[in-house]
C-alpha cells in the first residue's frame, strides 16, 4: 500500500482557488488550516466539500482553532473553548474532513502543568463525544519547544551542535512538548476518537524523532512532515534541515502507520509546487515509505558511477538536491539522462 502525500492549502488563497492547483499537480489528498474553514457559512462548506469530492481531491485533515482555552484553569474560559471546538467539528463534518488536529495549549509556569493537564483531559473527553457524533477524529499534536526561559537544573546532555538546546522544558511554553505526555493524555481520555498527530519538526526540536514515533506508536493517526535545524519550529521543506529522516522512516514502519503524510511547509525557494511534491516523495521512498512514485535522491550511481545509498548530491547553483525519476536526474537548473 502506497503512502499518500498531502500538501497544504495556500494560506493566501481560498479553498476554491487552491483546487485547480491540486488538480494540475494530480494531488489526491490535502490538508488545510482553521482560517479556511472558520469564516465559511455552513451551506458554503457543503458546496466546497462537494467540489473537492467531485474533483477527486480529499480534504483529509484540518488544523484546529487556538487551543489555549481547552487547558484553561478558568472554568468559564474552558467551557467557551470546548463549545467553540464543538461547532468547529461540525464544520469539518460538513466539508468532509476526517481529522481535526489540535495542540495542548500553553502554560505560563511549571507549577501550572498538572492543573492545566487535568483541564485539557476534561475538555478532550467532552470533545471526543462530539467527535463521535460528527464522525471526525481528533489528533492531539506533539508541540515544539520555543521561547521562555531554560529551567534551572535542566539535565545537560551531549548533543550535536545544532541540537544543543533541544529537550529543555521552557516556560512560558507548550503544555505537551514531548511524545510521552501526549500519549498519557490520550490514554487517560480513553476514546477511539482521539489519537495523536506526530510532527517531525516539533519532535526534532525536543529530542530524537525516531524514539518519539515509537512512544506514540499506534496512537498516531496523522503525521506532519516538516524540517528545521533543531533550534526552532522553522517549517523548512524536507529534507533541508536536520531531522533524522532515516530514523523516522524505520520507526514509522515499525509502528505500522499507513495513513497520509501531511507536508507542513511551502516549497524551498521560488520553485514550482510540483518540485516540493517530487522531493518529499523522493525522501519518503528512500526511507522505505513507498509513495507509489519513481522519485529518489539516490542518484550517485548515475552521476559518479559509485553506489552510495546514503549520499545526496546538492547543486550549489540552484540550492536543491538532485533527484531522479528513473529516466533523468535533475535539480532545478540541470538535467542528465540516466544510463
Buried (B, 14 or more C-beta within 10 A) or exposed (E): EEBBBBBBBBEEEEBEEBBEBBEEBEBBBBBBBBEBBBEBEEEBBBBBBEBBEEBEBBBBBBBBBBBBBBBBEEEEBBBEBBEBBBEBBBBBBBBBBBBBBBBBBBBEEEEBBEEBBBBBBBBBBBBBEBBBEBEBBBBBBBBBBBEBEEEEEEEEEEBEEBBBBBBBBBBEBBBBBBBEBBBBBBEBBEBEBBBBBBBBBBBBBBBBBBBBBBBBBEBBBBBBBBBBBBBBBBBBBBBBBBBBBBBBBBBBBEBEBEBBBBBBBBBBEEBEBBBBBBBBBBBBBBBEBEBEBBBBBBBBBBEEEEEEEEBBBEBEEBBBBBBBBEEEBBBBEEEBEEE
